[in-house]
Every structure is written in structure tokens, then in C-alpha cells.
Amino acid sequence: MCNIKSFNLFLVGLAGITLFGASCSKVKDLYNDTTAGSDSSSLFPAGVNVPTDFMWNSTRAVDVRVAVDDKFSGKYFYRVEFFDNDPTLGSGANVLAAGQAKSGQDFVGKLMIPTLAKYIYLRETSPLGVAAISMIEVGQQNAINVGGISAGSASKASVLRGAKTSTTLASGSLRAAAVEATPVVVPSDAIALSGNSTISVESNKSYVVKSGVTFTGRIDANNGTSNVKIYVQGAWKNTSFELNLGSNNGLYITQAGSIDLVNVTQNTVGGFVNYGSASLSKMETKNNTLYVNYGTLTADKADITNGNFTNYGVATIQNLSSTTNGTVVRNEGTLTVQNATLTNATLEAVCHTVINSLTTNGATISVAQGALLSLDKLDAGGTKINLAAASILDVKTLAKFNSQASTMTGPTSGQALARLKKVDVSNQWMAITYGGNLEVACSDHTANAQWSTYYVVNSPAKLVPYDKSTVVIQGTSCNAGGNNASGGNPTDQTVTEVNLGTYSYAFEDNWPSIGDYDMNDFVVDVAITKVQNAANKVTKVKLINKIRSVGAKNRLAAAIQLDGVLATNVKSVKYSNTNLVGQNLPLGSNGVESNQKYAVITICDDAHRAFGISDTQFISTVNGSYQPVESEVVIEFTTPLDNFTYADLNSFIVTNGYKVNSRSEIHLVGYKGTDKMNKALVENQTSKGRLSANDPFKSSKGEPWGLCVPVSFIYPNEYKKITGVYPKFEGWALSGGSQNLDWYLK
């Protein structure tokens, strides 16, 4: 706004057109101004300067290239779209770029990313209509290349695809071992057991329940002895006895043998090997012990502490638990568990593993090549889930990831599949990160909130609908039939129009003097819609402008220079509201401002008159409000453009009259004035120390006259300084944009 209430109007009588008066701060001769650099107001307190290299950007430009994983040999287009937020949020996510790609034609583009965004979202829609979503951590990259995946080959991503993830389970590192065919050999001097007596064993001796014999007694093996071996060829049944094997002792059930006991406990070393049939109320390990099942095993409870359990046969366990690092529960046969709790332990699913309810904390889960881990419910915290090539994780009801960060990682070559009926991250920050060559099939996944990340899908991992999995996995004896790709008739998935959301431009109008920094002297929202051809070249652009406030006592106009677009390359410009343009900024025959090298598109000739106001009162910044003034500008190009983003919009306002080559223009930091800007005035004010030597649209203290944010800006009311209305603004500016990146979000 202008602090002096009077202003001048200059009339050009012959044309009958009102030219706009000088800003009140410019009534004095700026060329002879002796007070340069002594403005009474400033953005920050005296002595406080912003970093000299700060460009006042809330967005930045990034080049992108996407090579799709084309399964149709280049016959059909895939649709490629980038978003600033989770696209499942609907209106909460803005398109950053979009187009089509296929084998032989990568998608190449440029997009603007809000500096506060840690991730962008990539959605690739196949010719079958299957949309796969992945996330890319943007970091400080200026270029992002995303490569397609070929079965059996590594991802071609050169920047972020899988760059921060590693697969600890190699595609062939866990494979089912052949069941040991050699029967257990019972020593000839083994002591035969029978009847129901209690036997106290001796070190270095062997004992046997022979074939055809049923032993119902007890064995005292936890008596300080070691290297004791107990063999069961017949049957050992005692449903009230808890066997403690002690230390360094072993129990072996042959293929024809069976046991039916309350409990088998091993203190340390030694072990329990079952080739026959074992029925237990409980089995437990307490130290470095190995339990192995080759036959049929049933247990109500299995507590594996420090030791390990490997299943090659058929094992059914009601309640399985482990609470120690180094413990491994490994299935190479058929394992069915009703409830499992794993804390800091490892589960290796090398063949078909079924668990009704799995709760983990700090655990590691590995699914081997060609294997299936089937769960009804998963509740995981701080858990690493590693899937090898052609492996499947199937959660039929609910996968819940709590506050401790978990990861689910596919292989570096080939692909794995996670079928997750529903995923709940309970609004926990970074609860689950998907990575590697993994397809996550889920249609009911907790979405990321705007600017809040609850889950991450690091490309090349993809999120697809639950019933639209594209991964082909051949059926094996370990995966219940594998997984087949969805059928259907392929069609081109093309993009003709791209809507890039809304940006706001807010200006102070007193340049080259410092204003009051309410940043409402002129505020306009601009939304870009691009029209593209099959090669993703931009043939036409529609700008939807919404003038929202004029908090200025100065007459002013507003326009946009399309940087890099020659005026001669504009075929035509169509203005939906011709009353706003064509007078004070004269237009050429093609609709751009005349006598300019680059195309200049007018927003309005007179901001006040755009609202139907003849004087220069404040509009929408004090009491009362006016409806925003909307207009559309359609620009058609003679030669299509390679790219078009908000970076190409050099928005500015014009003050202090409209002389052909000496007008005052106010641009954003980092942008240049048009051919008609008063360059002599810039040189004069720079030499007097009022303006930055490196940028005429920064003061000598680094203060701007214009800001751009990637939302519809809630501008301060009249007389309200932006630093007071937006508490994070000062921290953002003084940190050079490294802190408080969300300063403009209310």
C-alpha cells in the first residue's frame, strides 16, 4: 500500500485513455533522491539481513525422465503422472507433470516441486488401465531418471529408484532343502526303554524306545549329564510329563516313531529332531539349540528363545513366540501357526507358510524365491520384511504398521508381490517404507496426509489396486498357485490436458522504495492448463487468473512474460474478458504485448478498474470484500514447446506510468524485467545502494517486492505486516529457505 494518501493522475487526452499516476513514493524525483537506502520501513529489524544468495523460492524446477516397464513392445502408450502429494487424496494432490510413454519414447519433462515436499508421487497407468503408484525422495536432485524394470534384470533408475534400499534376502539365498532321506541310525548299544518307570540317564549313553513298544514313563535328562541321545522308534506317550533335555543332549524320533508329551525343553546345545510324529503341549528352547522337524509336528505352544527351529515337514503350532536376537524360525515345508509373536527374531518363509495372526517388533521376515507367506493379520513395528524374486506376501484381512518404522523390500532383480487387503499405518510418521522391485497390491491403504508422510513407496516399488496385480509368478508347491497378471484389452493411456494446480503471486508496489510488507498490494492466483500432443509437446496453454486483492493507492497493471517464448512463436492469444486488456498495455495482432522480444500476456491494464472501481480504494484488504475477478487467457503456439511450468511465468506488476521504454516493473527475485522496463532507473537506484547489485528486485538488505507460493495465498489484511501474520516467515527468510519451508500454510 501507499503511505501517502495523495496521488497523481496523468491523462492522455487524444486517446481518451487514463494513464496511471506515479506511485506516491515516487512523486519525488528518484534520480535525485538523496534518501536512498534510508526507507523508514523494512521487512526485518535494523541490522538484520537475509542471506545474499536467498532467492525467496517456495518451489524449484526439476527435470524428469521416465522409461516405463513396457510389456506391450511399444504398441500402446502408458500414462505417466507426477503429483506433489498422495493422489489417493483426490483434491489434496496437485499434478506436477503428466504425459505418455512407451518403449522407444520415454516421458521427458520439467516440473515444479514445493521446497517443503520430501517426496513426489509417480503414477504409471498401463494400457490395461492398472494404475501403479510409487514415491520418489526428491532431496536436492535437479534431475530424476526413473527406469523400467525387466524380469531378471536390475532397475535402470539412475537417481532414486531403489537407491536407498538393499535387499538382504537375495533371490536365491533361501531355497527349500531336500528332506533328509537317510533314516536315523540307532546305536546297537542303545538302552531299551519300556513300561512306565522313570529313567535317569547317564552321560555319553544312548536310549531307545524300540519299534512296536509304547513307553509311558519319564526320563530325567536334566541331571547334569551331557552327550545323551534318546531315540524313539516306537511310541512315547505321557501327557503329564514335561521333558527337559538338559544341556548338550538330544531327542530323535525316527520316521516310524511318535511322541505325545506335555513339553520338550532344551537348555543349551543339543537339540530335538523329529522324522516321525510329535504332539506337544509346549516346546521351548532356552539357549543355543536347534529343533528340526522333518515329519509331522503339532504343538499348542512353541517358545523359541535363543535357539532355532527349522521345519521341513508339516508343522502346526497354535502359539509361536520368540523374543531374542539371533533366533531363527525357518520353514522349508508346510508351517501353519494360529498366533505368532516375534520380537527381534527372524522368520524365514522358504516354502508355504501360513500364520493367522502375526505380531512383530524389531523382527526380520524373509520370503524366499517362489515361496508364499500367507497371513490373516499382521501387526508390525520396526520390522524388516524382505521378499525375493517371485515371492508372495499375502495379508488377507489387515496389515497394521505401528509407530516403529518398518520396511518391506523387494529384490534387486525380478519382482515380488505383496497382496495386502487393507493397510493401517495409524497415522504414524514413516510407519512403513516399501522399496526394491516390489508390487504392493492394495486398494484400502491409509493415505498420506498433505505434507505428512505415513508410508513411503520408493520407486521402483509400486502400489496398485488389490485386484489389479500385474506380476506374473509361476505356481510352485510352495506358493499355492502363484500369481497371474490381470487380463483385458490394452488401449492407449494418453494425456491431452494437464492441470498444474494454483500458484499465488503477491506484490508490494513501492519499488524501488521499501513498502509496508503487508504483501497485498496486488494478489493474483494463476492456474495453468497445458494442452499436449502425442510427443508430450505443449501446443497450447490456458492461464486461469483470479485477481484477489488490490491493497494499493497506486494505479497499477499486471502481466506475465513467458520467459524463453518468443513473441513471434505465439500464434494467437484469446482473452475471455477483453475489457481488462488492450488499452494501457498495447497488444499486437497475435494478442501479446507489442514491441517485446518475449511473449508478454496481460492480466489487467488497471487493477482497480478490473473490479469496477473508478478511484483507487483498497480492494478486499480492509473492511468488506469484493468477489475475485476471474479471466481466462488461451495461448496457442506456432511451434510446440518442449516444456511449460510455473518457472516459465515471469509475473510482474507495472507502476509509475506506461512509457514505452521507461516504465517501472516489479518482478519476483531472480527474474528480469521486460524490454520496456526503465533500465536507467535500475542503474541509478543500484548505484545509490537502494537495490541489490545482483538483482534489481531485491533491496540492498535482500528484501523482495514479490512472492510466489504454490497455494492460494491467504494474504495479510491492510496494515498487517507479513512477519506478524505468518510467524514462520522470518525464520524461513533468515535461514535462506532451509527452515520453516511450510511458512505459508495456515
C-alpha positions, 0 to 999 in steps of 0.5 A: 500500500501507499503511505501517502494518501495523495496521488497523481493522475496523468491523462492522455487526452487524444486517446481518451485513455487514463494513464496511471499516476506515479506511485506516491513514493515516487512523486519525488524525483528518484534520480535525485533522491538523496534518501536512498537506502534510508526507507523508514520501513523494512521487512526485518529489524535494523541490522538484520539481513537475509542471506545474499544468495536467498532467492525467496523460492517456495518451489524449484524446477526439476527435470524428469525422465521416465522409461516405463516397464513396457510389456506391450513392445511399444504398441500402446502408450502408458500414462505417466503422472507426477503429483506433489502429494498422495493422489489417493487424496483426490483434491489434496494432490496437485499434478506436477507433470503428466504425459505418455510413454512407451518403449522407444519414447520415454516421458521427458519433462520439467516440473515444479516441486514445493521446497517443503515436499520430501517426496513426489508421487509417480503414477504409471497407468498401463494400457490395461488401465492398472494404475501403479503408484510409487514415491520418489525422495526428491532431496536436492536432485535437479534431475530424476531418471526413473527406469523400467524394470525387466524380469531378471534384470536390475532397475535402470533408475539412475537417481532414486529408484531403489537407491536407498534400499538393499535387499538382504534376502537375495533371490536365491539365498533361501531355497527349500532343502531336500528332506533328509532321506537317510533314516536315523541310525540307532546305536546297537548299544542303545538302552531299551526303554519300556513300561512306565518307570522313570529313567535317569540317564547317564552321560555319553549313553544312548536310549531307545524306545524300540519299534512296536513298544509304547513307553509311558514313563519319564526320563530325567535328562536334566541331571547334569549329564551331557552327550545323551541321545534318546531315540524313539522308534516306537511310541512315547506317550505321557501327557503329564510329563514335561521333558527337559533335555538338559544341556548338550543332549538330544531327542530323535524320533525316527520316521516310524516313531511318535511322541505325545508329551506335555513339553520338550525343553532344551537348555543349551546345545543339543537339540530335538529332531523329529522324522516321525510324529510329535504332539506337544503341549509346549516346546521351548528352547532356552539357549543355543539349540536347534529343533528340526522337524522333518515329519509331522509336528503339532504343538499348542505352544512353541517358545523359541528363545535363543535357539532355532527351529527349522521345519521341513515337514508339516508343522502346526503350532497354535502359539509361536513366540520368540523374543531374542536376537539371533533366533531363527524360525525357518520353514522349508515345508508346510508351517501353519501357526494360529498366533505368532509373536516375534520380537527381534527374531527372524522368520524365514518363509522358504516354502508355504507358510501360513500364520493367522495372526502375526505380531512383530517388533524389531523382527526380520521376515524373509520370503524366499524365491517362489515361496508364499507367506500367507497371513490373516493379520499382521501387526508390525513395528520396526520390522524388516520384511524382505521378499525375493524374486517371485515371492508372495506376501499375502495379508488377507484381512489387515496389515497394521504398521505401528509407530516403529518404522518398518520396511518391506523390500523387494529384490534387486532383480525380478519382482515380488508381490505383496497382496495386502487387503487393507493397510493401517499405518495409524497415522504414524510418521514413516510407519512403513517404507516399501522399496526394491522391485516390489508390487504392493497390491492394495486398494484400502491403504491409509493415505498420506496426509498433505505434507505428512508422510505415513508410508513411503513407496520408493520407486521402483516399488509400486502400489496398485489396486488389490485386484489389479496385480500385474506380476506374473509368478509361476505356481510352485508347491510352495506358493499355492498357485502363484500369481497371474497378471490381470487380463483385458484389452490394452488401449492407449493411456494418453494425456491431452490436458494437464492441470498444474494446480494454483500458484499465488503471486503477491506484490508490494508496489513501492519499488524501488522504495521499501513498502509496508510488507503487508504483501497485498498490494496486488494478489493474483492466483494463476492456474495453468492448463497445458494442452499436449500432443502425442510427443508430450509437446505443449501446443497450447496453454490456458492461464486461469487468473483470479485477481484477489486483492488490490491493497494499493493507492497506486494505479497499477497493471499486471502481466506475465512474460513467458520467459524463453517464448518468443513473441513471434512463436505465439500464434494467437492469444484469446482473452475471455474478458477483453475489457481488462486488456488492450488499452494501457498495455498495447497488444499486437495482432497475435494478442501479446504485448507489442514491441517485446522480444518475449511473449508478454500476456496481460492480466489487467491494464488497471487493477482497480478498474478490473473490479469496477472501481473508478478511484483507487480504494483498497480492494478486499484488504480492509473492511468488506470484500469484493468477489475475485475477478476471474479471466481466462487467457488461451495461448496457442503456439506456432511451434510446440514447446518442449516444456511449460511450468510455473518457472516459465511465468515471469509475473510482474506488476507495472507502476509509475506510468506506461512509457514505452521504454521507461516504465517501472516493473516489479518482478519476483527475485531472480527474474528480469524485467521486460524490454520496456522496463526503465533500465536507467532507473535500475542503474541509478537506484543500484548505484545509490545502494537502494537495490541489490547489485545482483538483482534489481528486485531485491533491496540492498538488505535482500528484501523482495517486492514479490512472492510466489507460493504454490497455494492460494495465498491467504494474504495479510489484511491492510496494515498487517505486516507479513512477519506478524501474520505468518510467524514462520516467515522470518525464520524461513527468510533468515535461514535462506529457505532451509527452515520453516519451508511450510511458512505459508500454510495456515 
